[in-house]
Amino acid sequence: MMKLFIFFTLVVLVGCGGGGGGSSDGGSSGSGLLAESVSIADFNVVSTVTLTEEQIRENINSNSAFYRSFPSSGGASARSECIDAMEDQYGEITKQDSYYQFSFEKDIKDCNSNSTDMQSEKRSLLVTYLSRFTNGSSIDLTEYTFNNLPASSSGTFLEKYYRELIWNNNNKYMVMTLYSKQSDPTSPCDWTSTTLNDCESRRKNINYDNNDLKTITGVELQKYYFNNIVGSGGTYYSSGSMEFRIENWAGTVIFNGSSTPSTYTASNGSQTITGTLDPSGVSQVVYQDSPTSLY
């Protein structure tokens, strides 16, 4: 994703939301995408990665999940812009009962500057239970592309993501993510323009570094639980908290105000640390440009 990753910007609080599903009422209706097979069971695993105190502090400080507006001067990367353009060209938004669905699956290898080192990079995204409302009125999302959805006051989403990168040397890297309600992983998250609650983001990376495409050499796991998080401008969230698991560490970030650095506590079972978010020196674009980043 590895510099562990800084991906989880809470886009729904600043205008971009999605959703993916499970039942016939707005859920997936047999898309056939690789992402559709992602389920909560995929994240019932133990990470093989052990982070030191220095590494977990660096990860927390550079993790965009913990910021309302991640302070980066890097700008969008060429890789991320290429992927967005492919999603908007080849992805499809369709009506599903009272919701919408976005589906996309393509080989994005050519979006990488080192594409000649790769056999393929499949990216699969399924967003169901997708909705947006303004003043209580539903917006027809079929009139928009996925990366240019309209501003709105509330909505729903459940998102499943799968990516598989195969190098020329037959090493492989896989990513799975699932965004859904924490209390019921098969149900969508509900959000407003300022608040997200009872929503969990889960991510698993699997590394196959034995040059045979089948021998697992490492598993990485991260989970983020959004608990009554309120955003109202500024770098930080105004209130609420986020419980997290990052490899062998588990903890909580407490949000103390939009201009007040958030505080965190984390433990690996034998050591407990505390601190205050410090994003100084972090540039997001570096990690977006790497094919072993989430994007």
C-alpha positions as CSV (number, residue, x, y, z in Angstrom):
1,M,0.0,0.0,0.0
2,M,5.0,-0.7,1.4
3,K,5.3,2.3,3.7
4,L,2.4,0.9,5.6
5,F,-0.1,3.3,4.1
6,I,-2.0,6.5,4.4
7,F,-5.0,5.8,2.4
8,F,-8.2,6.1,4.4
9,T,-9.2,9.7,3.8
10,L,-12.8,9.8,5.0
11,V,-14.1,11.0,1.7
12,V,-17.8,10.9,2.6
13,L,-17.3,13.8,5.0
14,V,-15.9,16.0,2.3
15,G,-18.2,15.1,-0.5
16,C,-17.4,11.7,-2.1
17,G,-19.1,8.6,-0.9
18,G,-19.7,5.1,-2.3
19,G,-21.4,1.8,-1.3
20,G,-21.4,-2.0,-2.1
21,G,-23.7,-4.7,-1.1
22,G,-25.2,-8.1,-0.3
23,S,-28.9,-8.4,-0.6
24,S,-31.4,-8.0,-3.4
25,D,-32.6,-4.7,-2.0
26,G,-29.9,-2.4,-3.5
27,G,-27.1,-5.0,-3.1
28,S,-25.1,-6.7,-5.8
29,S,-27.2,-8.7,-8.3
30,G,-24.4,-11.0,-9.6
31,S,-21.9,-8.5,-11.0
32,G,-19.3,-11.3,-11.7
33,L,-16.5,-8.9,-10.5
34,L,-13.6,-10.2,-8.4
35,A,-14.5,-7.6,-5.8
36,E,-17.9,-9.2,-5.3
37,S,-16.4,-12.2,-3.5
38,V,-14.9,-10.1,-0.7
39,S,-16.6,-10.7,2.6
40,I,-16.1,-10.1,6.3
41,A,-14.5,-13.6,6.7
42,D,-11.5,-12.4,4.6
43,F,-10.5,-10.2,7.5
44,N,-10.6,-12.8,10.3
45,V,-6.9,-13.3,10.0
46,V,-3.7,-12.4,12.0
47,S,-1.1,-10.1,10.6
48,T,2.4,-11.6,10.1
49,V,3.8,-8.0,10.4
50,T,5.3,-6.9,13.8
51,L,5.8,-3.1,14.0
52,T,8.1,-1.4,16.4
53,E,7.1,1.6,18.5
54,E,8.8,3.9,16.0
55,Q,7.1,2.3,13.1
56,I,3.6,2.5,14.6
57,R,4.0,6.1,15.6
58,E,5.1,7.0,12.0
59,N,2.2,5.0,10.6
60,I,-0.3,6.8,12.8
61,N,1.0,10.3,12.1
62,S,1.0,9.7,8.3
63,N,-2.3,7.8,8.1
64,S,-4.9,9.9,6.4
65,A,-7.7,8.0,8.1
66,F,-7.1,10.0,11.2
67,Y,-7.4,13.4,9.5
68,R,-10.4,15.3,8.1
69,S,-8.2,17.0,5.6
70,F,-4.9,15.3,5.2
71,P,-2.1,18.0,5.1
72,S,-0.2,17.1,1.9
73,S,1.5,19.4,-0.6
74,G,2.1,16.5,-3.0
75,G,-1.0,16.8,-5.0
76,A,-2.6,14.0,-7.1
77,S,-0.2,11.5,-8.6
78,A,-0.1,10.5,-12.2
79,R,-1.1,7.0,-11.2
80,S,-4.2,8.0,-9.3
81,E,-5.3,10.4,-12.0
82,C,-4.9,7.6,-14.6
83,I,-7.0,5.2,-12.5
84,D,-9.7,7.9,-11.9
85,A,-9.9,8.5,-15.6
86,M,-10.2,4.7,-16.3
87,E,-13.0,4.3,-13.7
88,D,-14.9,7.2,-15.2
89,Q,-14.5,5.9,-18.8
90,Y,-15.1,2.2,-18.2
91,G,-17.0,2.0,-14.8
92,E,-20.8,1.9,-14.8
93,I,-23.4,3.4,-12.4
94,T,-26.7,1.6,-12.6
95,K,-30.0,1.8,-10.7
96,Q,-30.5,-1.1,-8.2
97,D,-34.0,-0.9,-6.6
98,S,-34.0,2.2,-4.4
99,Y,-30.2,2.5,-4.6
100,Y,-27.4,2.7,-7.2
101,Q,-24.4,0.5,-7.9
102,F,-21.0,1.3,-9.3
103,S,-18.9,-1.5,-10.9
104,F,-15.4,-1.4,-12.4
105,E,-12.9,-4.0,-13.3
106,K,-9.9,-3.5,-15.6
107,D,-6.2,-4.2,-15.9
108,I,-4.6,-0.9,-14.8
109,K,-1.0,-1.9,-15.4
110,D,-0.4,0.9,-17.9
111,C,-1.1,3.5,-15.1
112,N,2.3,2.6,-13.6
113,S,5.6,4.2,-14.5
114,N,7.2,0.8,-14.2
115,S,4.6,-1.1,-16.1
116,T,7.2,-3.1,-18.1
117,D,8.1,-4.9,-14.8
118,M,4.5,-6.3,-14.5
119,Q,2.4,-9.0,-16.1
120,S,-0.8,-7.4,-15.0
121,E,-2.5,-5.3,-12.3
122,K,-6.3,-6.1,-12.0
123,R,-8.3,-3.5,-10.1
124,S,-11.9,-4.5,-9.2
125,L,-14.3,-2.2,-7.3
126,L,-17.9,-2.8,-6.5
127,V,-19.9,-0.1,-4.7
128,T,-23.5,-1.0,-3.8
129,Y,-26.2,0.5,-1.6
130,L,-25.0,3.7,-3.2
131,S,-27.2,6.8,-2.6
132,R,-27.0,10.5,-2.3
133,F,-29.6,13.0,-1.0
134,T,-30.0,16.8,-1.0
135,N,-32.7,18.2,1.3
136,G,-34.3,14.7,1.5
137,S,-34.4,14.3,-2.3
138,S,-32.6,11.4,-4.0
139,I,-30.1,12.3,-6.7
140,D,-30.0,10.4,-9.9
141,L,-26.4,9.1,-9.9
142,T,-26.6,7.6,-13.4
143,E,-26.2,11.2,-14.7
144,Y,-22.6,11.3,-13.2
145,T,-19.3,9.5,-13.3
146,F,-18.1,7.9,-10.1
147,N,-15.2,10.3,-9.5
148,N,-17.4,13.3,-10.1
149,L,-20.5,12.6,-8.0
150,P,-22.4,15.7,-6.9
151,A,-22.2,17.3,-3.5
152,S,-25.0,16.2,-1.2
153,S,-26.2,16.3,2.4
154,S,-26.3,12.6,3.2
155,G,-26.1,9.1,1.6
156,T,-25.2,5.4,2.0
157,F,-22.6,3.1,0.7
158,L,-21.0,-0.4,1.0
159,E,-17.7,-0.8,-0.8
160,K,-15.8,-3.9,-1.8
161,Y,-12.4,-3.7,-3.4
162,Y,-10.0,-6.3,-4.8
163,R,-6.6,-5.8,-6.5
164,E,-4.1,-8.3,-7.8
165,L,-0.6,-7.3,-9.0
166,I,1.6,-9.9,-10.7
167,W,5.2,-9.1,-11.4
168,N,7.3,-10.5,-14.3
169,N,9.2,-12.7,-11.7
170,N,6.0,-14.4,-10.7
171,N,5.7,-12.6,-7.4
172,K,2.2,-11.5,-6.5
173,Y,0.6,-8.8,-4.3
174,M,-3.1,-8.8,-3.4
175,V,-5.3,-6.3,-1.6
176,M,-8.8,-6.7,-0.3
177,T,-10.9,-4.0,1.4
178,L,-14.4,-3.8,2.8
179,Y,-16.3,-0.7,3.9
180,S,-19.6,-1.4,5.7
181,K,-21.5,-1.0,8.9
182,Q,-19.5,-2.2,11.9
183,S,-22.5,-3.6,13.7
184,D,-23.6,-5.6,10.6
185,P,-20.9,-6.0,7.9
186,T,-23.5,-6.9,5.2
187,S,-25.3,-3.5,5.6
188,P,-24.2,-0.1,4.2
189,C,-22.7,2.8,6.1
190,D,-24.9,5.9,6.5
191,W,-23.3,9.3,6.4
192,T,-24.2,13.0,6.4
193,S,-22.1,15.9,5.2
194,T,-20.7,16.2,8.7
195,T,-21.0,12.8,10.5
196,L,-20.1,9.2,10.1
197,N,-21.0,6.5,12.7
198,D,-21.0,2.7,13.0
199,C,-18.8,2.3,9.9
200,E,-15.7,0.2,9.6
201,S,-13.0,0.0,7.0
202,R,-11.1,-3.2,6.7
203,R,-8.0,-3.9,4.6
204,K,-5.9,-7.0,4.0
205,N,-2.7,-7.3,1.9
206,I,-1.3,-10.7,0.9
207,N,2.3,-11.0,-0.4
208,Y,3.5,-13.9,-2.5
209,D,7.3,-13.4,-2.8
210,N,8.4,-16.9,-3.6
211,N,8.4,-16.5,-7.4
212,D,5.6,-19.1,-7.8
213,L,2.3,-17.1,-7.6
214,K,1.0,-19.4,-4.8
215,T,3.2,-19.4,-1.7
216,I,2.0,-16.8,0.8
217,T,5.0,-15.0,2.4
218,G,3.2,-12.4,4.4
219,V,-0.2,-11.0,5.5
220,E,-1.0,-7.4,6.6
221,L,-4.2,-6.3,8.3
222,Q,-5.7,-3.0,9.2
223,K,-9.1,-2.1,10.5
224,Y,-10.7,1.3,11.3
225,Y,-14.0,1.8,13.1
226,F,-15.6,5.3,12.8
227,N,-17.5,6.1,16.0
228,N,-19.7,9.3,15.9
229,I,-17.0,11.2,13.9
230,V,-17.9,14.8,13.2
231,G,-16.1,16.9,10.6
232,S,-16.6,20.7,10.3
233,G,-13.6,22.1,8.6
234,G,-10.0,22.2,9.6
235,T,-7.3,19.5,9.6
236,Y,-8.8,17.3,12.3
237,Y,-12.2,15.9,13.1
238,S,-14.2,18.0,15.5
239,S,-15.4,15.1,17.8
240,G,-15.8,11.4,18.0
241,S,-13.3,8.6,18.0
242,M,-11.7,6.0,15.8
243,E,-10.7,2.5,17.0
244,F,-8.1,0.9,14.9
245,R,-5.9,-2.2,14.4
246,I,-2.7,-1.8,12.5
247,E,-0.8,-5.1,12.3
248,N,0.1,-6.0,15.9
249,W,-1.1,-2.8,17.4
250,A,-4.7,-1.8,18.5
251,G,-5.7,1.6,19.8
252,T,-8.0,4.6,19.6
253,V,-7.7,8.1,18.3
254,I,-9.8,10.8,20.1
255,F,-10.8,13.9,18.1
256,N,-10.6,17.1,20.1
257,G,-11.6,19.8,17.7
258,S,-11.1,20.8,14.1
259,S,-7.9,22.8,14.9
260,T,-6.7,20.8,17.8
261,P,-4.3,17.9,17.2
262,S,-6.0,14.6,18.0
263,T,-4.6,12.3,20.6
264,Y,-4.1,8.5,20.4
265,T,-3.4,5.5,22.6
266,A,-2.1,2.2,21.2
267,S,-1.0,-1.2,22.6
268,N,0.7,-4.3,21.2
269,G,-0.2,-6.4,24.2
270,S,3.0,-5.8,26.2
271,Q,3.6,-2.1,25.6
272,T,1.2,0.9,25.6
273,I,2.0,4.2,24.0
274,T,0.2,7.6,23.8
275,G,0.7,10.6,21.6
276,T,-0.6,13.5,19.6
277,L,-1.0,13.5,15.8
278,D,1.9,15.2,14.0
279,P,1.6,15.1,10.2
280,S,4.6,17.4,9.6
281,G,6.8,16.3,6.7
282,V,4.3,13.8,5.2
283,S,3.6,13.8,1.5
284,Q,0.7,11.7,0.3
285,V,1.6,11.6,-3.4
286,V,4.7,9.5,-2.8
287,Y,2.6,6.5,-1.7
288,Q,-0.2,7.0,-4.3
289,D,2.5,6.6,-7.0
290,S,3.5,3.1,-5.7
291,P,1.6,0.1,-7.1
292,T,2.0,-1.5,-3.7
293,S,-0.1,1.3,-2.2
294,L,-3.9,0.9,-1.8
295,Y,-4.9,3.2,-4.6
